[in-house]
Amino acid sequence: MRWLTVGLLALIVLLQYPLWLGKGGWLKVWEYDRQLKVQREETRKLEIRNAGLDAEVRDLKQGYDAIEERARFELGMVKQDEVFVQIPDEPAGERR
């Protein structure tokens, strides 16, 4: 009777091994699920970035307002007959 019990326990262990540790076992499924969540989060961030870039491209294609804004803020350009005034962040007397 003891050998039968040991044999059945060994059979159960052998049947459970592929379920938990085998190629398609639960541990692999949990790992793939974790990787999928990470990939979905990265994809979502990239989709948001791409939407912003798409809007910027459409802006640049449609009108001159976006081009003018970029020229002013990124390149420091001013229109003809326009006065440029720069206000420093700190007053001149408080500099160290």
Secondary structure, 3 states (H helix, E strand, C coil): CHHHHHHHHHHHHHHHHHHHHCCCCHHHHHHHHHHHHHHHHHHHHHHHHHHHHHHHHHHHHHCCHHHHHHHHHHHCCCCCCCCCCCCCCCCHHHCC
